[in-house]
């Protein structure tokens, strides 16, 4: 086990604060654009995507608050509970909006703004998630790791909404994003339960290959 020096710990604290600040800023802009574009196109998926961004802001804000405390580790459990609630809220909203879309047969209009926005999110969010996850694991912060999973869940949702918008525009498959949203909700509930229990080290499907890479890297480092 690698011992983290006080200087390194301070650096990681600053890095996590910077990552969550960028995450909050990006998601605020994303929420405004998505909700406006969704309202214009009558797209439940886009509006839900925008509201999801506000949940991500809540999760990131909990981590930012924790790492402004003099003793961040002391506030780990309350921050984890906030993140867990954010996961559950995300799952509840996505389930409700997807179900209503399927039952109502809503056919949203084409949205170029929505397609571009979700495509950008698919590219940007994984980098933020990975950076926060690595810093959180090095410092042993369950909240930072849990928040990185929240960001990764939002990446999955971005991809699902993007696929739904494209399939709706090209093939008229109005139900595609709603079905994908229900799958995302299952992952959100799972991660919420783990965060509530304080188990932020469990691995979600999207992290398997990264875990293997990190393990191989650590193994090579130990042999040197």
Buried (B, 14 or more C-beta within 10 A) or exposed (E): EEEBEEEEBEBBBEBBBBBBEBBBEBBBEBBEBBBBBBEEBEBBBBBBBBBBBBBBBBBBBBBBBBBEEEEBEEBBEEBBBBBBBBBBBBBBBBBBBBBEBBEEEBEBEEBEBBBBBBBBBBEBBBEBBBBBBBBBBBBBBBBBBBBBBBBBBBBBBBBBBBBBBBBBBEEEBBBBBBBBBBEBBEBBBBBBBBBBEBBBEBEBEBBEEBEEEBEEEEEEEEEE
